[in-house]
Structure formats: C-alpha cells, structure tokens
Amino acid sequence: MNSMKWNRGLLSFLLSVWMFCVHAGATVSVEKCAADSLSAVSAKQIPIVSYTFQPKSLILPASLITVGAIGTAIDGMNDFHLFSRKDSVKRIHVDDYMEWGMLGWVFACDLIGKEKHNWVDQLCLVALAEGLNAAMVHGVKHFVDEQRPDGADHSFPSGHTANAFLGAHIAWKEFKDSLPVLAYSGYALAAFVAGSRLYNNRHWVADVVAGAGFGILSVELSYLIYFPVRNAVARKINLRHSDRLVLSPTVNPGGAGFYLSYRF
C-alpha cells in the first residue's frame, strides 16, 4: 500500500517537472520570438548620420572664385599672361562627355574603395550639388556676360569645369579617409577637362579657375544642407514608427504570449 502511494507520488512529481519544462520552454521560445521581432522592428529604423561642417572648407572655393573674378574684371588678365591664343584649333570633344561623366565618378569609386556614406545619400548629394551648381554658374554667366575667346557669349565661369570639379570633390570627401589616392584621382580628371576647355578656345584661364571654385563650393553647400534635413526626416519617421507599433512579450500563470498593437 505504501509502495503504491510512493509510486503515485513519484509519478505526480515527474508529471509536474515535465509540465514545468514544457511551460518554461514555451516561455523562452515566445520571448525569443518576441525579441527577434523587436530586433526586426528596430532594424527598420533609419540611421542618423553625423556630419560636422568645417567652415575652413569654404576657403579653397572662395579663393578660386575670387581669383577668377579678379582676372575677368581686369582687362587683359583673363589668361593671366600664361600663353598666346591660336586663331583656330582642331577641337576635341572629350570634355563634353567628361563634364557629365564626372558626376558619376563617386559611384565608380564605390566599386573600389570604402565610401563614407551609402549610395542613396551620395545620389542625393550629387543631385543637390548639381542643382546648386547650375543655379550659381548660369546665374553668374548671364549676369557677367563675358565674351569667350572664340567670340561666343557667357564665358565666365566655365560650366564644364564646375561640373567636373563637383564630381571630383564629392569623391574626395567620400574617400579621403579610406583611400586618399582614389580620393585625389578625380581632381586630375577634372583638371584635364579644364585644360581641354582652354585648348578648344572656349574659355579663358579665369573662367576655369572660377569654375573649379563653383564646383567645389556647390559640394560643400550640399553636405551642409543635406544632412540636417535628412536627419530631421529620419528622426520624424523613426518616432512615428515607434509610436504606432507596440510589441512586447507577456507571461502569466495561464501561459505565455506577446502583445501587439498598431495605431493607424
């Protein structure tokens, strides 16, 4: 009789242990799933990108624009007395292609080195910089209305050179810390574009010097404008998602589960 009671007691104890293990396992599983779900939600948060503007970065473009403007303002100083012009030249057209090709130079560099920002940010920066560059260059062109060496209008500043240095400077900002050789390579290509504009009798030296300044300035302004706006939008989207979606695990004596609430 005592043996039967002992066996029933042992069976009850083993059954209790088994039920506890099943309940604990279910709780751990649910909590793990909830944690995974929370991680998935947090992974969708848009990261905040830190960018510190350096005022000294405006010294170079401001200097180039000033030198170019002085050369244009003083009669006979457009070419800084560096060389004599030919009456006619056999034009090369590679500068017409490189003007726009340089806008994609940073994306070509992405295939080789480690960029500072992702391609989406880079695309937005290029688009914003090009918009600023076009507004400044074409506005000054029509305001100054300097005659080109070949007799055409709107010489100052050089738009081809501005676009080329725009692309080169974005690549420099993205790769100067990870791969300096790659970062500086764009400037050599941009200088070639500037030289071809002089060779083709389409611009004075003052035009390409100022053009380089406008291209670099447009990039610096795009970084200054873009990241505060981008981060403000990202914070608003992240806050909206965190307010609308609530997901948390729940455990009670009757079992375990999770609480999900989404506010439309």
C-alpha positions in Angstrom: 0.0 0.0 0.0 2.8 2.3 0.9 4.6 1.3 -2.3 1.6 2.3 -4.4 1.4 5.7 -2.6 5.1 6.2 -3.2 4.7 5.3 -7.0 1.8 7.7 -7.3 3.8 10.5 -5.6 6.8 9.9 -7.9 4.5 9.9 -11.0 2.9 13.2 -9.8 6.3 14.7 -9.2 7.7 13.7 -12.7 4.5 15.0 -14.3 4.9 18.3 -12.6 8.5 18.5 -13.7 7.5 17.7 -17.3 4.8 20.4 -17.2 7.2 23.0 -15.8 9.8 22.2 -18.5 7.1 22.5 -21.3 5.9 25.7 -19.9 9.4 27.1 -19.5 10.3 26.1 -23.0 7.2 27.7 -24.4 8.0 30.9 -22.5 11.6 31.0 -23.7 10.5 30.3 -27.2 7.9 33.1 -27.1 10.3 35.5 -25.5 13.0 34.7 -28.1 10.4 35.2 -31.0 9.4 38.5 -29.4 13.0 39.6 -29.1 13.6 38.7 -32.7 10.5 40.6 -33.7 11.6 43.6 -31.8 15.1 43.4 -33.4 13.4 43.3 -36.8 11.4 46.4 -36.0 14.4 48.3 -34.7 16.4 47.2 -37.8 14.0 49.2 -39.9 14.9 52.4 -38.1 16.6 54.9 -40.4 20.1 55.6 -39.1 21.1 59.1 -38.1 24.3 60.2 -39.9 26.6 62.6 -38.1 28.3 65.3 -40.2 30.3 68.2 -38.8 30.6 71.2 -41.1 34.1 72.8 -41.2 34.0 76.5 -42.1 37.6 76.3 -43.4 36.4 74.1 -46.2 35.0 77.2 -47.9 38.4 78.9 -48.1 39.5 77.0 -51.2 36.4 77.5 -53.4 36.1 81.2 -52.2 39.7 81.8 -53.2 39.3 80.2 -56.6 36.2 82.2 -57.4 37.8 85.4 -56.2 41.0 84.9 -58.3 38.9 84.1 -61.3 36.6 87.1 -60.8 39.6 89.4 -60.5 41.2 88.0 -63.6 37.9 88.6 -65.5 37.4 92.1 -64.1 40.8 93.4 -65.1 41.1 93.9 -68.9 43.8 91.7 -70.4 44.1 89.5 -67.3 41.7 86.7 -68.4 44.6 84.4 -69.4 46.9 85.7 -66.7 49.5 86.1 -69.5 50.3 82.4 -69.4 50.1 81.7 -73.2 49.1 83.0 -76.6 45.9 82.0 -78.2 45.8 80.4 -81.7 43.3 81.7 -84.2 41.9 78.2 -84.9 42.3 74.8 -83.3 41.1 71.3 -84.1 38.6 70.9 -81.3 38.4 67.8 -79.1 35.1 66.8 -77.6 36.0 64.5 -74.8 35.3 67.4 -72.3 31.7 67.4 -73.4 31.3 63.8 -72.2 33.5 64.1 -69.1 31.5 67.1 -67.9 28.6 64.8 -67.1 30.6 61.6 -66.6 32.4 63.1 -63.6 29.0 63.4 -61.8 29.1 59.6 -61.6 32.8 59.4 -60.6 32.0 58.8 -56.9 29.8 55.8 -57.8 32.7 54.3 -59.8 35.0 54.8 -56.8 32.4 52.9 -54.7 33.3 49.8 -56.6 37.0 50.1 -55.5 37.1 51.7 -52.1 35.2 52.1 -48.9 32.9 55.1 -49.1 31.9 57.2 -46.2 28.1 57.3 -47.0 25.8 54.9 -48.8 24.9 55.3 -52.4 21.5 56.7 -51.7 23.0 59.6 -49.7 25.6 60.0 -52.4 22.9 60.2 -55.1 21.0 62.9 -53.1 24.2 64.8 -52.6 25.1 64.8 -56.3 21.6 65.9 -57.3 21.5 68.7 -54.7 25.1 69.8 -55.6 24.3 69.9 -59.3 21.2 71.9 -58.7 23.1 74.5 -56.6 26.0 74.5 -59.1 23.7 75.0 -62.1 21.9 77.9 -60.4 25.1 79.6 -59.4 27.1 79.1 -62.7 24.3 80.0 -65.1 23.2 82.9 -62.9 26.7 84.4 -63.0 27.2 83.6 -66.7 24.2 85.7 -67.6 25.0 88.5 -65.1 28.6 88.9 -66.2 28.1 88.0 -69.9 31.8 87.7 -70.6 32.8 87.0 -74.2 34.5 83.7 -74.9 37.9 83.5 -76.7 36.1 82.2 -79.8 33.7 85.1 -79.8 30.7 83.4 -78.2 28.8 84.7 -75.1 28.7 83.7 -71.5 32.3 82.7 -70.9 32.6 83.3 -67.1 32.6 80.9 -65.3 33.2 77.5 -67.0 30.3 75.2 -66.5 32.2 72.1 -67.8 34.9 72.7 -65.3 32.4 73.3 -62.5 30.7 70.0 -63.1 34.0 68.1 -63.4 35.3 69.5 -60.1 31.9 68.9 -58.5 32.2 65.2 -59.2 35.8 65.1 -58.2 35.2 66.9 -54.9 32.4 64.6 -53.8 34.7 61.6 -54.4 37.4 63.3 -52.4 35.0 63.9 -49.4 33.8 60.3 -49.5 37.2 58.6 -49.8 39.8 61.0 -48.3 39.9 58.9 -45.1 39.8 55.4 -46.5 41.7 55.6 -49.8 43.5 59.0 -50.4 44.9 58.0 -53.8 41.4 57.3 -55.1 40.1 60.5 -53.5 42.6 62.7 -55.3 42.4 60.9 -58.6 39.2 62.8 -59.6 41.0 66.1 -59.5 43.4 65.0 -62.2 40.4 64.2 -64.5 38.7 67.5 -63.6 42.0 69.4 -64.4 42.0 67.6 -67.8 38.5 68.9 -68.5 39.6 72.5 -67.6 42.7 72.2 -69.8 40.6 71.0 -72.8 38.3 74.0 -72.4 41.3 76.2 -72.8 42.7 74.3 -75.7 39.3 74.4 -77.5 39.3 78.2 -77.2 36.0 78.0 -75.3 37.3 79.6 -72.0 39.8 81.9 -70.5 42.0 80.7 -67.6 40.0 82.9 -65.3 36.8 81.1 -66.3 38.1 77.6 -65.4 39.7 78.8 -62.1 36.4 80.2 -61.0 34.5 77.2 -62.5 36.6 74.9 -60.2 35.7 77.1 -57.3 31.9 77.0 -58.0 32.0 73.2 -58.4 33.7 72.7 -55.0 31.5 75.2 -53.3 28.3 73.5 -54.5 29.5 70.3 -53.0 30.3 71.9 -49.6 26.9 73.6 -49.6 25.1 70.3 -50.5 26.7 68.5 -47.5 25.9 71.4 -45.2 22.2 71.4 -46.3 21.5 67.8 -46.9 22.5 66.0 -43.7 20.5 68.2 -41.2 17.4 67.8 -43.5 18.0 64.1 -43.9 18.4 63.5 -40.2 15.3 65.6 -39.3 13.2 63.5 -41.7 14.8 60.3 -40.3 14.0 61.2 -36.7 10.4 62.0 -37.6 9.9 58.7 -39.4 11.6 56.7 -36.6 9.4 58.4 -34.0 6.3 57.8 -36.0 7.1 54.1 -36.3 7.9 53.8 -32.6 4.7 55.5 -31.6 2.4 53.5 -33.9 3.8 50.0 -33.3 4.0 48.4 -29.8 5.3 44.8 -29.5 6.1 43.1 -26.1 6.2 39.6 -24.6 3.7 38.6 -21.9 3.9 35.9 -19.3 1.1 35.0 -16.8 0.2 31.9 -14.7 -2.1 30.7 -17.5 0.6 30.7 -20.2 2.8 33.0 -22.3 2.4 35.1 -25.4 3.0 38.5 -26.8 1.1 41.8 -27.1 0.9 43.5 -30.5 -0.7 46.9 -31.1 -0.6 49.1 -34.2 -2.1 52.5 -34.3 -3.5 53.5 -37.7 
